[in-house]
Structures are given as structure tokens and as C-alpha cells.
Amino acid sequence: MNMRLTKARRLVIKIGSSLLVDQQTGALRRDWLDALVDDVAACRARGQDVLLVSSGAIALGRHSLGLGKKALHLEDSQAAAAAGQIRLAHAYQESLARHDVPVAQILLTSEDTEQRRRYLNARNTMTALLAHGSVPVVNENDTVATAEIRFGDNDRLAARVAVMIGADCLVLLSDIDGLYSADPRKDGGAEFIAEVSEITPAIEAMAGATGSHGGSGGMVTKLQAARLASQAGCFMAIADGRGTHPIAQLADNGRATWFTTSATPSSARKRWIGGSLRTNGSITIDAGAVQALGRGKSLLPAGVIEVAGDFQRGDAVVVQGPDGATLGRGLSAYSTADAERIKGHHSNEIQAILGFLGREEMIHRDDLALG
């Protein structure tokens, strides 16, 4: 068994349009989808969270609107996405229902992963859906996205989502079984690359064009996705998804190119919090809270004795002890104003004080980098 896949706590699978939709007829490949969903059910039976990033809406919408294979103007492309997305979501709902698994649809643009507030909202929604046993199905919001806010491909979207939810493993299912030293469709002597530990200029030079006319990604975008994933401590695989049960085959040591990393999602996230973010304020805590943080606990409002600065929910703040010594950095779950109001209070008092049910923690331990 491939432990990188089977031992992942949280798994993101990207499905290309050319795999899901028959390129000749424009019809959904129902048998293929059902087999993939059977694989997803097997992952969940192992205790894994699974999130799907799925292309296919425009391809399905072309068929239902009778647009054929001609190049589409922006408004026609967005119309196809609108028509196809509802069919795509319904197909996943029907297939997952065979295993009594709830499904949720999430549509994102690049701005949703780059603007801090929207990033947090999307991250919290996906995390909550996974906690409730759902399989989120994510796609680019092609009905509203214009050129300047588009990913343009779901490879990089999948990597952004994997980083966002702290995934351990990202699988890009494609119409090729991995990275080669040259384009194997043009060069019969191209060598297969089984594992990549670092994306060097030599590796980048190996990237060739995709052979699928129904998708928008290529090997270049897959390498960009691999760089994002590996920096966040997430293993990534490029695997051939054309056959049935592609995840089961990969779990059984099927052929793929693996991009490795020495980090973990948790360590990479804490390194990012600790060294890459500008702080907008500080939170001073009492001696009891200092001891609790040392035991790996989250920071609760009851342990906060002073709030300073001008920060919003999700902003980075300095955490300091009662003597003013810096203990680390964290992402605050509350704005300055709300943090000031709930400091020193127990978590069960938050709703009465603020008028809404916020998080129990001022800073969750996953959002805290000490030292």
C-alpha cells in the first residue's frame, strides 16, 4: 500500500474535465464517476477526510446548451458553466448517495483564496463540512470569474484548497501518469520521473503541454501546484485517472509521480504564522495561560489580560506573557474590539457579551506559533 496516500489524514483529489466528461459526446462518464466515488468511500472508511476539486461544468454545459466544440465568448462560457454546474453537483450527489455520504458544493475564485477575510470564511466552511462528514466538491466559480480573478485551471485551485484546509496529500488525476523528461506523446525516449524532492529549473524544463482539449491545465500548472503543496507540507501525486478506480490503483502503489516534502501541514503553517505575517497588535496573557500554551492548549479569553493594536479576525498578533516577554505569534479569532470585550471571561459567556456565538478560543492552538 502507498502510505503517502493511505495514511493521509486529509486528502484532496482533483478531477480533470477530460476524465469526467466524454470528449466526443459531451456526456457525463457515469460509470467512471461511480467508480471514483467508490474509491472515495473506501478512503473515508479508513478515517480520511476527502475533498474533491472537480472540473467539468463548462464541458457539461456546452452539451446541455448545444454549444458544440466551438471557441466560446466569455458570456457563453459563463452560461455553460451555470448550466453545467448544477448537473455536475447533481451527479456527485447521486453517486455519493449510494454510500449515504452527504455532498456540498463550493465555488471559488482566486480572490477567495487571496483576500484574508474571504480565505478564512472559505477555510472555516470547508473545515466545518468535513467535520460534519460531508464531501465538499469545489470548482472555480466560472459564472462570475473574469480574467483578472481566474485561476484558469483547477490544478492550482486544488493546491490552494489543499493548503487552505491543511491537507496531507493532493492527487491530481489527469490523462497522463506523471512527469516525464520530455513530452512522451512526441518523444518515445522520454523517461518517467517517479519522485521529485525539489522543483529545480531542470524539472521545470521537463513540463510539456497537456494532450487533452477538454481541460485548461498542463504540466506547467501541475508543477506550480506541486510547489504550492510541498511548501505547505503536503505530498502531491500526478496520476493517470483514465481507468476506473484510479485512487484504489494509486493506493495499491500504482504508477504516478510523487512530489515529496520534509515538512508537515502543521509545521509549515506554524512556520508561516511565525515568520511570514505582519502583526497588527498584541495580546498579553496571564501566568496560567502561559502554562496552558506550554502544554499545547489553545488560548482562551479567560487567560487574556490586555489587548493592544488594531486587528481584525484572522490577523496575526504577538502573544506575550504578563512580563511583556514575547511568547510567539498567532491568528486571532476576534477583532481588537471584540477581544477587548471578552478578555478575562469564560468561553461560555461569549455569546451573551457579543451577541453571537463565536469561537471558544481567542487563538486556536493550530493558529499559534510559539518561540
PALO-888605 format. One record per residue (C-alpha): residue number from 1; residue in three letters; x, y, z. Coordinates in steps of 0.5 Angstrom, whole numbers. Example, Ala and Ser with C-alpha at 12.3 -4.5 7.8 and 13.67 -1.06 7.14 Angstrom:
BEGIN
(atom 1 Ala (25 -9 16));
(atom 2 Ser (27 -2 14));
// end
This chain:
BEGIN
(atom 1 Met (0 0 0));
(atom 2 Asn (2 7 -1));
(atom 3 Met (3 10 6));
(atom 4 Arg (3 17 3));
(atom 5 Leu (-4 16 1));
(atom 6 Thr (-7 12 5));
(atom 7 Lys (-4 15 12));
(atom 8 Ala (-6 22 10));
(atom 9 Arg (-11 25 15));
(atom 10 Arg (-14 30 10));
(atom 11 Leu (-14 28 2));
(atom 12 Val (-15 33 -4));
(atom 13 Ile (-17 30 -10));
(atom 14 Lys (-17 34 -17));
(atom 15 Ile (-21 31 -23));
(atom 16 Gly (-20 34 -30));
(atom 17 Ser (-25 35 -34));
(atom 18 Ser (-23 30 -40));
(atom 19 Leu (-24 25 -35));
(atom 20 Leu (-31 26 -32));
(atom 21 Val (-34 28 -39));
(atom 22 Asp (-34 24 -45));
(atom 23 Gln (-30 29 -50));
(atom 24 Gln (-34 26 -56));
(atom 25 Thr (-41 27 -54));
(atom 26 Gly (-40 32 -48));
(atom 27 Ala (-44 27 -44));
(atom 28 Leu (-42 25 -36));
(atom 29 Arg (-38 19 -36));
(atom 30 Arg (-43 16 -30));
(atom 31 Asp (-39 9 -29));
(atom 32 Trp (-32 13 -28));
(atom 33 Leu (-35 17 -23));
(atom 34 Asp (-39 12 -19));
(atom 35 Ala (-32 8 -19));
(atom 36 Leu (-28 14 -17));
(atom 37 Val (-34 15 -11));
(atom 38 Asp (-33 8 -9));
(atom 39 Asp (-25 10 -8));
(atom 40 Val (-27 16 -4));
(atom 41 Ala (-32 12 0));
(atom 42 Ala (-26 7 2));
(atom 43 Cys (-22 13 4));
(atom 44 Arg (-27 15 8));
(atom 45 Ala (-28 8 11));
(atom 46 Arg (-20 9 13));
(atom 47 Gly (-22 15 17));
(atom 48 Gln (-20 20 12));
(atom 49 Asp (-23 27 10));
(atom 50 Val (-24 27 3));
(atom 51 Leu (-25 34 -1));
(atom 52 Leu (-26 34 -9));
(atom 53 Val (-24 39 -14));
(atom 54 Ser (-28 38 -20));
(atom 55 Ser (-27 41 -27));
(atom 56 Gly (-33 39 -32));
(atom 57 Ala (-38 44 -31));
(atom 58 Ile (-37 48 -38));
(atom 59 Ala (-36 42 -41));
(atom 60 Leu (-43 39 -39));
(atom 61 Gly (-46 46 -40));
(atom 62 Arg (-44 46 -47));
(atom 63 His (-47 40 -48));
(atom 64 Ser (-54 42 -45));
(atom 65 Leu (-54 48 -48));
(atom 66 Gly (-52 46 -55));
(atom 67 Leu (-46 50 -56));
(atom 68 Gly (-42 44 -59));
(atom 69 Lys (-34 45 -59));
(atom 70 Lys (-33 52 -62));
(atom 71 Ala (-29 57 -58));
(atom 72 Leu (-34 61 -53));
(atom 73 His (-34 68 -52));
(atom 74 Leu (-34 70 -44));
(atom 75 Glu (-41 70 -43));
(atom 76 Asp (-43 64 -47));
(atom 77 Ser (-37 60 -43));
(atom 78 Gln (-40 63 -36));
(atom 79 Ala (-47 61 -39));
(atom 80 Ala (-44 54 -40));
(atom 81 Ala (-41 54 -33));
(atom 82 Ala (-48 56 -30));
(atom 83 Ala (-52 50 -34));
(atom 84 Gly (-46 45 -33));
(atom 85 Gln (-45 46 -25));
(atom 86 Ile (-52 44 -23));
(atom 87 Arg (-51 38 -27));
(atom 88 Leu (-44 37 -24));
(atom 89 Ala (-47 38 -17));
(atom 90 His (-53 33 -18));
(atom 91 Ala (-48 28 -21));
(atom 92 Tyr (-44 28 -15));
(atom 93 Gln (-50 28 -10));
(atom 94 Glu (-53 22 -14));
(atom 95 Ser (-46 18 -14));
(atom 96 Leu (-44 19 -6));
(atom 97 Ala (-52 18 -4));
(atom 98 Arg (-50 11 -6));
(atom 99 His (-46 11 0));
(atom 100 Asp (-50 15 5));
(atom 101 Val (-45 21 4));
(atom 102 Pro (-47 28 4));
(atom 103 Val (-44 33 -1));
(atom 104 Ala (-43 40 -1));
(atom 105 Gln (-42 45 -7));
(atom 106 Ile (-37 51 -6));
(atom 107 Leu (-35 55 -12));
(atom 108 Leu (-29 60 -11));
(atom 109 Thr (-25 65 -15));
(atom 110 Ser (-18 67 -14));
(atom 111 Glu (-20 73 -10));
(atom 112 Asp (-23 68 -5));
(atom 113 Thr (-16 65 -3));
(atom 114 Glu (-12 71 -3));
(atom 115 Gln (-16 76 1));
(atom 116 Arg (-16 75 8));
(atom 117 Arg (-23 75 10));
(atom 118 Arg (-26 71 5));
(atom 119 Tyr (-20 66 5));
(atom 120 Leu (-22 65 13));
(atom 121 Asn (-29 64 11));
(atom 122 Ala (-28 59 6));
(atom 123 Arg (-23 55 10));
(atom 124 Asn (-28 55 16));
(atom 125 Thr (-34 53 12));
(atom 126 Met (-30 47 9));
(atom 127 Thr (-27 45 15));
(atom 128 Ala (-34 45 18));
(atom 129 Leu (-37 41 12));
(atom 130 Leu (-31 36 13));
(atom 131 Ala (-32 36 21));
(atom 132 His (-40 34 19));
(atom 133 Gly (-38 28 15));
(atom 134 Ser (-39 32 8));
(atom 135 Val (-35 31 2));
(atom 136 Pro (-34 38 -1));
(atom 137 Val (-34 39 -8));
(atom 138 Val (-30 45 -10));
(atom 139 Asn (-30 48 -17));
(atom 140 Glu (-28 55 -20));
(atom 141 Asn (-34 60 -20));
(atom 142 Asp (-33 61 -27));
(atom 143 Thr (-40 64 -28));
(atom 144 Val (-37 71 -24));
(atom 145 Ala (-30 70 -25));
(atom 146 Thr (-27 74 -30));
(atom 147 Ala (-19 74 -33));
(atom 148 Glu (-16 78 -27));
(atom 149 Ile (-19 74 -22));
(atom 150 Arg (-19 67 -25));
(atom 151 Phe (-15 61 -23));
(atom 152 Gly (-16 59 -31));
(atom 153 Asp (-14 52 -28));
(atom 154 Asn (-16 47 -23));
(atom 155 Asp (-9 45 -21));
(atom 156 Arg (-7 51 -18));
(atom 157 Leu (-14 52 -15));
(atom 158 Ala (-13 45 -12));
(atom 159 Ala (-7 46 -9));
(atom 160 Arg (-9 53 -6));
(atom 161 Val (-15 49 -3));
(atom 162 Ala (-10 43 0));
(atom 163 Val (-6 49 3));
(atom 164 Met (-12 52 6));
(atom 165 Ile (-15 46 10));
(atom 166 Gly (-8 43 12));
(atom 167 Ala (-9 37 7));
(atom 168 Asp (-3 32 8));
(atom 169 Cys (-4 29 1));
(atom 170 Leu (-6 32 -6));
(atom 171 Val (-8 28 -12));
(atom 172 Leu (-8 31 -19));
(atom 173 Leu (-12 26 -23));
(atom 174 Ser (-10 27 -31));
(atom 175 Asp (-10 24 -37));
(atom 176 Ile (-2 22 -36));
(atom 177 Asp (1 18 -31));
(atom 178 Gly (6 23 -29));
(atom 179 Leu (12 27 -30));
(atom 180 Tyr (17 25 -36));
(atom 181 Ser (24 28 -38));
(atom 182 Ala (20 30 -45));
(atom 183 Asp (13 30 -47));
(atom 184 Pro (12 23 -48));
(atom 185 Arg (7 24 -54));
(atom 186 Lys (12 27 -58));
(atom 187 Asp (19 23 -55));
(atom 188 Gly (19 16 -55));
(atom 189 Gly (25 16 -51));
(atom 190 Ala (22 21 -45));
(atom 191 Glu (24 18 -38));
(atom 192 Phe (19 17 -33));
(atom 193 Ile (20 21 -27));
(atom 194 Ala (18 17 -21));
(atom 195 Glu (19 22 -15));
(atom 196 Val (21 29 -14));
(atom 197 Ser (24 32 -8));
(atom 198 Glu (25 39 -11));
(atom 199 Ile (23 43 -16));
(atom 200 Thr (29 45 -20));
(atom 201 Pro (30 49 -26));
(atom 202 Ala (31 42 -30));
(atom 203 Ile (25 40 -27));
(atom 204 Glu (21 46 -30));
(atom 205 Ala (24 45 -36));
(atom 206 Met (21 38 -37));
(atom 207 Ala (14 41 -37));
(atom 208 Gly (10 40 -43));
(atom 209 Ala (3 41 -46));
(atom 210 Thr (-3 37 -44));
(atom 211 Gly (-6 33 -49));
(atom 212 Ser (-13 34 -47));
(atom 213 His (-17 39 -51));
(atom 214 Gly (-23 39 -46));
(atom 215 Gly (-18 42 -40));
(atom 216 Ser (-15 48 -39));
(atom 217 Gly (-9 46 -35));
(atom 218 Gly (-2 43 -37));
(atom 219 Met (4 40 -34));
(atom 220 Val (7 47 -32));
(atom 221 Thr (1 49 -28));
(atom 222 Lys (2 42 -24));
(atom 223 Leu (9 44 -23));
(atom 224 Gln (6 50 -20));
(atom 225 Ala (1 46 -16));
(atom 226 Ala (7 42 -13));
(atom 227 Arg (11 48 -11));
(atom 228 Leu (5 51 -7));
(atom 229 Ala (3 44 -4));
(atom 230 Ser (10 42 -2));
(atom 231 Gln (12 49 1));
(atom 232 Ala (6 47 6));
(atom 233 Gly (8 40 8));
(atom 234 Cys (3 37 3));
(atom 235 Phe (5 31 -1));
(atom 236 Met (3 31 -8));
(atom 237 Ala (2 26 -14));
(atom 238 Ile (0 26 -21));
(atom 239 Ala (-3 20 -23));
(atom 240 Asp (-7 17 -29));
(atom 241 Gly (-14 18 -28));
(atom 242 Arg (-17 15 -35));
(atom 243 Gly (-18 8 -32));
(atom 244 Thr (-24 6 -27));
(atom 245 His (-22 6 -19));
(atom 246 Pro (-16 11 -20));
(atom 247 Ile (-15 12 -13));
(atom 248 Ala (-15 5 -11));
(atom 249 Gln (-10 4 -16));
(atom 250 Leu (-6 9 -13));
(atom 251 Ala (-6 7 -6));
(atom 252 Asp (-4 0 -9));
(atom 253 Asn (3 3 -11));
(atom 254 Gly (0 5 -18));
(atom 255 Arg (5 9 -22));
(atom 256 Ala (5 16 -21));
(atom 257 Thr (10 22 -20));
(atom 258 Trp (10 24 -13));
(atom 259 Phe (13 31 -10));
(atom 260 Thr (15 30 -3));
(atom 261 Thr (16 34 3));
(atom 262 Ser (20 34 9));
(atom 263 Ala (15 39 13));
(atom 264 Thr (8 37 15));
(atom 265 Pro (2 42 14));
(atom 266 Ser (2 43 22));
(atom 267 Ser (10 45 22));
(atom 268 Ala (9 49 15));
(atom 269 Arg (3 53 18));
(atom 270 Lys (6 55 24));
(atom 271 Arg (13 57 21));
(atom 272 Trp (8 61 16));
(atom 273 Ile (5 64 22));
(atom 274 Gly (11 65 26));
(atom 275 Gly (16 69 21));
(atom 276 Ser (12 71 15));
(atom 277 Leu (6 75 17));
(atom 278 Arg (6 82 19));
(atom 279 Thr (3 83 26));
(atom 280 Asn (-3 88 28));
(atom 281 Gly (-3 88 35));
(atom 282 Ser (-1 84 41));
(atom 283 Ile (-5 80 47));
(atom 284 Thr (-2 80 54));
(atom 285 Ile (-4 73 58));
(atom 286 Asp (-3 71 65));
(atom 287 Ala (1 66 68));
(atom 288 Gly (-4 61 68));
(atom 289 Ala (-5 62 60));
(atom 290 Val (3 61 59));
(atom 291 Gln (3 55 63));
(atom 292 Ala (-3 52 59));
(atom 293 Leu (0 54 52));
(atom 294 Gly (6 51 54));
(atom 295 Arg (2 44 55));
(atom 296 Gly (0 45 48));
(atom 297 Lys (-7 48 49));
(atom 298 Ser (-11 54 46));
(atom 299 Leu (-11 61 48));
(atom 300 Leu (-18 62 52));
(atom 301 Pro (-21 69 53));
(atom 302 Ala (-20 68 61));
(atom 303 Gly (-13 68 60));
(atom 304 Val (-12 75 57));
(atom 305 Ile (-11 81 61));
(atom 306 Glu (-9 86 56));
(atom 307 Val (-11 87 48));
(atom 308 Ala (-7 93 44));
(atom 309 Gly (-7 95 37));
(atom 310 Asp (-12 95 31));
(atom 311 Phe (-13 88 28));
(atom 312 Gln (-19 84 25));
(atom 313 Arg (-21 77 26));
(atom 314 Gly (-15 73 23));
(atom 315 Asp (-10 78 23));
(atom 316 Ala (-3 76 26));
(atom 317 Val (-2 78 33));
(atom 318 Val (4 78 38));
(atom 319 Val (3 74 44));
(atom 320 Gln (6 76 50));
(atom 321 Gly (7 74 58));
(atom 322 Pro (5 78 64));
(atom 323 Asp (12 81 64));
(atom 324 Gly (12 83 57));
(atom 325 Ala (16 78 54));
(atom 326 Thr (14 75 47));
(atom 327 Leu (12 68 47));
(atom 328 Gly (10 68 40));
(atom 329 Arg (5 70 34));
(atom 330 Gly (-2 67 33));
(atom 331 Leu (-8 69 29));
(atom 332 Ser (-14 72 33));
(atom 333 Ala (-21 69 32));
(atom 334 Tyr (-23 76 34));
(atom 335 Ser (-22 83 33));
(atom 336 Thr (-19 88 37));
(atom 337 Ala (-26 91 40));
(atom 338 Asp (-29 84 41));
(atom 339 Ala (-23 81 44));
(atom 340 Glu (-23 87 49));
(atom 341 Arg (-30 86 51));
(atom 342 Ile (-29 78 52));
(atom 343 Lys (-22 78 55));
(atom 344 Gly (-22 75 62));
(atom 345 His (-29 72 61));
(atom 346 His (-30 65 60));
(atom 347 Ser (-32 62 53));
(atom 348 Asn (-39 60 55));
(atom 349 Glu (-40 68 56));
(atom 350 Ile (-38 70 49));
(atom 351 Gln (-45 70 46));
(atom 352 Ala (-48 74 52));
(atom 353 Ile (-43 79 51));
(atom 354 Leu (-42 80 44));
(atom 355 Gly (-49 78 42));
(atom 356 Phe (-46 72 37));
(atom 357 Leu (-43 65 38));
(atom 358 Gly (-36 66 36));
(atom 359 Arg (-30 61 37));
(atom 360 Glu (-29 59 44));
(atom 361 Glu (-21 60 43));
(atom 362 Met (-18 67 43));
(atom 363 Ile (-13 64 39));
(atom 364 His (-13 56 37));
(atom 365 Arg (-7 52 38));
(atom 366 Asp (-7 51 31));
(atom 367 Asp (-6 58 29));
(atom 368 Leu (-1 59 34));
(atom 369 Ala (7 59 33));
(atom 370 Leu (11 59 40));
(atom 371 Gly (18 61 41));
// end
